Structure formats: structure tokens, C-alpha cells
Amino acid sequence: MTKQNTLWIILDLVFLIVFNAVFFVLGGTEHNASVWISYAFIHFAYLMLLLTQKLIRAGKSSAVFGFSLYSISAAYFLVGFVTGVIIILIAPESYRGAFLVQLCIAGIYGVMLISHILANEKTAGVEEKRQHQNLYVKDASAKIKGLLEKVSDKEVKKKIERLYDALYSSPVKSHHSLAQMENSILISIIEIESAVSVGNKARIVSLANSVLAAVNERNIRLKAFN
């Protein structure tokens, strides 16, 4: 465990230590059910605040996801803490009121938290799909552009330039039904790289022609979905 992790754990424990010290020193250990219910819900709210980090979806917008979830958990903790302290100070004889109030607050928190997690998952899924779509054109174009510097034969260079132009001008937006075709194109480009590395002109020309045809077909099919 690193020094930084140890310091974070100590920081997280400060509230629990201070709260419990005040609770037991000033109030002792003899309390009715309503007080213990509020005591438990305060700890639950703080635990959820600490666990919020585990609920954040990793991705490009993780900072935004984290802010929204932390805001909800922090608001729940503050409301739960203030409500719990008030109930502890009043210490009503009946536990029902304390339990129902804390349960309603926790329920509202649960609905808001889960709805935001689902929204974040949907947003992250869209981002991943968009990133995959961007990678096809970007990676394929970059690979072919890199080959232009490695070939000197005019015929081969012209073929690769045509392929590069077709890839570079291809729509970034894609469709899930074209994923297999796009993967096949990327695999074929790797084969072109291998052919270039050994100087197999016939193989390069043949592959470039087939990949160009596949790229054009992919773009034509894509138009049908738009």
C-alpha cells in the first residue's frame, strides 16, 4: 500500500472517528431504537459516499460521470446526516417515524443514483461506439499513409495513393452491421504492410485493389443506412 493510499484511508476515517467519539462520549451507549436507526443510516450514507468512486464508469467522460454521482451521494450524505442528528437529539420513543424518514431519503437517493448510473452507461456506450467508428478511418488511413513513404515503384505508389484517398474521404460514422467488413479491411491493410516489407509488388497491387473495392463497397452500404 502506497503512502498516498494510506493517507486517503486515514482521511476517510476522520469523520467516522470524530462522529463516533462525539456520539458515545456525549450520549453513552444506552439509546432507543430511533437513535440507533439514525446512527446506522448516517454510517450507510457515509459509506455510499466513499463507495461512489467504484460506481463511476471509466471512459472519456469519467470526470463528468464522477461529478454527477459524487454530487448525488454528497447531497444524500448531508441530508441523511442532518436528519439523523436531529432525530438523535430528539430521540423519539417510536422508531417508526425515524425509520420511515430515513428510508424515504435513502429511497430517493437510490432512484437518483441508479438513474444517473444508467444514463452514464448509455453515454459511455455511445462514446465507445463513436470512438470505434473514428478508429476505423483514422487507423486505416494512417497505416496506408505510412506505406507511401516506404514504396518507390510508381505503379504501387499510385495504387496506395488511391486507396489512401478512398479511406481518408470515407465517412467516419459507421453502422454495427459493417463492423466485420471494417475489421476485414484493417486485416487486409496489415497484409499489405507485410507485402511492402518484403517488396512483393504483385501481392501489394492485388491486395490494394481488393481493399479499395471493399472500402468503396463499405461506403456504398453505409449510404443505405443514412
Steps between C-alpha positions, in 0.01 A plus 500: 500500500642837398533799727235684301247216542573488873438874532171470311384222732590709806313796352194283435506376860515848656123553482420156641744544789380850589130417461519184707711670765246779540207259483622265773676755722202735517219247467640181647397159379140490619267618222158414369431344160438829318848625595672179391308506170621852428851402610499213250360709212764769556770237469328356192487843334869557569589153372313567176691826462828308529384228260387745232843481339438131424178586316658740251517366146849528356520688175562829330234673711584330830560839665149613404351165610685523830386856569134415453516187718706669771255791506209262559685299767625814673149648505362175643768490767434860607123453511532163673752633749299810594177300523672229703653747743164668555336165573787402731459826695122464522519123563130419442369195675346348190745374239248503216526869417879500501517186291246618240663842462847353453365230269326756278816709476705193417239391245509835321880482501491147358268598215709805410828310523386205289337723238823699464710181482275370220524833318879496537516143367298602196719805438818294542366240257434769239850639554658157458303444180605841367860432594490166316357672194771765510773240539409314180558798270782648708698177541448379145597838351805529725625153409463559127658847523799343673543260208531786249841584645618140466426436134686641198337312213268743317225247431494379860514855633206601281293205623573582861424869445159410355433277797607773742272755333207258519560429869568861595176617335293216650220598740606476863151404609444128467239230560523190720422273205820619328731419790613167354573658162700779662701250702572303182624818332733573792633143487560532125690824558728312738558249220591787267753619757654153504513491120667842493759389754612213272458697177237271347363733231240261359364429846488870588307589182258211545429583862470872431242435232295267722516737797401795282201304375407407858530863616276620217247225576503590868434866419218410259335275758536771762299742286206260517487540880503879492 
